[in-house]
Amino acid sequence: MPESPAVPSTVSDPVELSAEDAKLVTLARGARGRVGAVEGAAVRDQDGRTYAAASVSLPSLTVTALQLAVASAVAAGATRLEAAVVVTEASTLDEAGRAVVRDLAAEAPIHLAAPDGTVLGTVVE
């Protein structure tokens, strides 16, 4: 998958996650691990429903895990997101993933976690 430019957003230091956000880390890790994807992501919508996805890289389609998780939420009727998590080996969040979350939530936290589940930080912009 081609690398997207790093996000020029501010990433806070790691914080202790709420139980609901910690669940998103677990879901994102599971989505990534099931298919051995580069990244996994999970989002929670305005009703508390969760959606998880892994990155897709095919000759005719490339989608980040976060884009796919948000698309799944929207396809199920979500109109707002409460939080998002991306599990990846990268140290930054790609712009495409950040942008798709911001389409539905200007201030929802986007937590970045390592493959072992360690939270690296939170995008606050």
C-alpha positions as CSV (number, residue, x, y, z in Angstrom):
1,M,0.0,0.0,0.0
2,P,1.5,3.4,-0.9
3,E,2.3,5.5,2.1
4,S,0.1,8.5,2.7
5,P,1.7,11.7,3.9
6,A,2.1,12.1,7.6
7,V,-0.6,14.1,9.4
8,P,0.5,17.6,10.3
9,S,-1.9,17.2,13.3
10,T,-0.8,17.3,16.9
11,V,-0.5,13.9,18.5
12,S,-0.8,14.0,22.3
13,D,1.2,11.8,24.7
14,P,-0.4,8.5,25.5
15,V,-3.3,8.7,27.9
16,E,-5.3,6.0,29.7
17,L,-8.2,5.0,27.5
18,S,-11.8,4.7,28.7
19,A,-13.2,1.1,28.6
20,E,-15.1,1.9,25.4
21,D,-11.9,3.2,23.6
22,A,-9.9,0.2,24.9
23,K,-12.5,-2.0,23.3
24,L,-11.8,-0.3,20.0
25,V,-8.1,-1.1,20.4
26,T,-9.0,-4.8,20.9
27,L,-11.3,-4.8,17.8
28,A,-8.7,-3.0,15.6
29,R,-6.0,-5.5,16.7
30,G,-8.2,-8.4,15.9
31,A,-9.1,-7.0,12.4
32,R,-5.4,-6.5,11.6
33,G,-4.4,-9.9,13.0
34,R,-7.1,-12.0,11.3
35,V,-5.8,-11.2,7.8
36,G,-2.2,-10.1,8.6
37,A,-2.9,-6.6,7.3
38,V,-0.6,-3.6,7.6
39,E,-3.1,-1.8,9.8
40,G,-6.4,-2.4,11.6
41,A,-8.9,0.2,12.7
42,A,-12.2,0.5,14.7
43,V,-14.7,3.3,15.2
44,R,-17.6,3.8,17.5
45,D,-20.7,5.7,16.2
46,Q,-23.2,8.0,17.9
47,D,-25.3,5.0,19.1
48,G,-22.3,3.1,20.6
49,R,-22.1,0.6,17.7
50,T,-18.6,-0.4,16.7
51,Y,-17.1,-1.2,13.3
52,A,-13.7,-2.8,12.7
53,A,-11.7,-3.2,9.5
54,A,-8.3,-4.0,8.1
55,S,-6.4,-2.2,5.3
56,V,-7.0,-3.5,1.8
57,S,-4.4,-3.4,-0.9
58,L,-5.5,-4.9,-4.3
59,P,-4.4,-4.0,-7.8
60,S,-7.6,-2.1,-8.3
61,L,-8.4,-0.9,-4.8
62,T,-6.4,0.5,-1.9
63,V,-8.2,1.5,1.3
64,T,-6.8,2.3,4.7
65,A,-8.3,0.4,7.6
66,L,-9.7,3.7,9.0
67,Q,-11.4,4.6,5.7
68,L,-13.0,1.1,5.6
69,A,-14.2,1.2,9.2
70,V,-15.8,4.6,8.7
71,A,-17.3,3.5,5.4
72,S,-18.8,0.5,7.2
73,A,-20.2,2.7,9.9
74,V,-21.8,5.1,7.3
75,A,-23.2,2.2,5.3
76,A,-24.9,1.1,8.5
77,G,-26.4,4.5,9.1
78,A,-23.9,6.3,11.3
79,T,-24.0,10.0,11.1
80,R,-21.4,10.8,13.8
81,L,-18.4,9.2,15.3
82,E,-17.5,9.2,19.0
83,A,-13.9,7.8,18.7
84,A,-11.5,5.9,16.4
85,V,-8.5,3.8,16.8
86,V,-5.8,2.8,14.3
87,V,-3.4,-0.1,15.1
88,T,-0.3,0.1,13.0
89,E,3.5,-0.1,13.0
90,A,3.7,3.4,11.7
91,S,4.4,6.3,14.1
92,T,1.9,8.7,12.4
93,L,-1.6,8.6,11.2
94,D,-2.1,8.9,7.4
95,E,-4.0,12.0,6.1
96,A,-6.7,9.9,4.4
97,G,-7.7,8.2,7.6
98,R,-7.7,11.4,9.6
99,A,-9.8,13.2,7.0
100,V,-12.5,10.5,6.8
101,V,-13.0,10.6,10.6
102,R,-13.2,14.4,10.5
103,D,-15.9,14.2,7.8
104,L,-18.2,12.8,10.6
105,A,-16.6,14.2,13.8
106,A,-14.5,17.4,14.1
107,E,-13.3,16.5,17.6
108,A,-13.5,12.8,18.0
109,P,-10.3,11.3,19.4
110,I,-8.3,9.2,17.0
111,H,-6.0,7.0,19.1
112,L,-2.9,5.5,17.4
113,A,-1.7,2.2,18.8
114,A,1.1,-0.2,18.2
115,P,0.4,-3.8,17.1
116,D,0.8,-4.9,20.8
117,G,-2.0,-2.6,21.8
118,T,0.2,0.1,23.4
119,V,-1.4,3.5,22.8
120,L,1.2,5.8,21.2
121,G,-0.9,8.9,21.3
122,T,-4.1,10.6,20.2
123,V,-4.7,12.9,17.3
124,V,-6.4,16.0,18.6
125,E,-7.0,18.0,15.5
